[in-house]
Amino acid sequence: MKKLACIIFFSISISLYAQTSVSGTMDWEKLKIYTSMKLELKGTGIKLPAGRALAEDMLFSNYFSKIGQFILSIPVDSSSNIGDWVERGTLSPAAVDALAAGAERVPAVYTDGFNAIAARYTLDLTDVSQNLIHHKQPEAIPGTLTPVESAAYTGILIIAPDELPYHGRHISTQLVPCLFPKIWDTEMNLIYEKNMMNPEAFRLNTMIRYTKRANIFMNTPSGLAPDLEKTIGNKPLRIIARGVFGESPTDPIIYREDALKIISSEENKRLLREGRAAIVLSDDVLIKSILASDI
């Protein structure tokens, strides 16, 4: 990391005179950030191909500083983002730097007649989710005094691709993704949140996987896309969301009757503890374009 800091400091001092352009997307389904950057070499004093290594270091230093700002804006839950957790001391700045520095890189290429150099980077956000988990034992998922008969399911699937009533507000809106959404029932009982998941399970699954509508209407025996079936199995409990909740609309609300099917059975509660849950969202919110103004 010290070597990286030296490279970045040296490169930034040169890149004050360089121009960079950036574009990319955040894919909530894959939990990855894809970024493309181009560095104009005019004014840097770098001559290619001899200065290729320095140009690549400069390009990465620009990426490193810009993507770090975007990472801080990623929503953790309905009321906070990663930057808030860093400010509170829950997540160290070094962890954010390590995430940015660990990007998978596609080798840089020359563009514009050797007057610029461009590269692509991919960041996996699974690691940052794991860094935000501090509990050692899962909290209890609520039970009920009036259990109902419930089948044994292989996962939980909440379907919420369309606009829904926003609890406490006189509007409808789309459910939007975050790292740790909560699940509520229509009586506003909390059914699931991140501290109820077994911390060991975070090594295999995210708390809740996001997926698109097309992945639940596939030409397969279960109707599910194979990758989705790996998470929630071939016989999930399918639930239609009834509303959204939160300071930001990140939390689905489900019927009390559907919630009872989960909390009446230890086997079904185990599905949540193991992260065997998915939410279907609109394609529009699953992919976020990264603009220069975002970073």
Salt bridges, closest charged atoms under 4 A:
ASP27 OD2 - LYS30 NZ 3.73
GLU40 OE2 - LYS38 NZ 3.75
GLU56 OE2 - ARG52 NE 2.73
ASP112 OD2 - LYS38 NZ 3.20
ASP124 OD2 - LYS32 NZ 3.30
ASP162 OD1 - ARG213 NH2 2.99
ASP185 OD2 - ARG256 NH1 2.53
GLU200 OE1 - ARG203 NH1 3.34
ASP227 OD1 - LYS230 NZ 3.76
ASP258 OD1 - LYS261 NZ 3.95
GLU266 OE2 - LYS269 NZ 3.01
GLU266 OE1 - ARG273 NH2 3.78
GLU267 OE1 - ARG270 NH2 2.85
GLU274 OE1 - ARG270 NH1 3.07
GLU274 OE1 - ARG276 NE 2.90
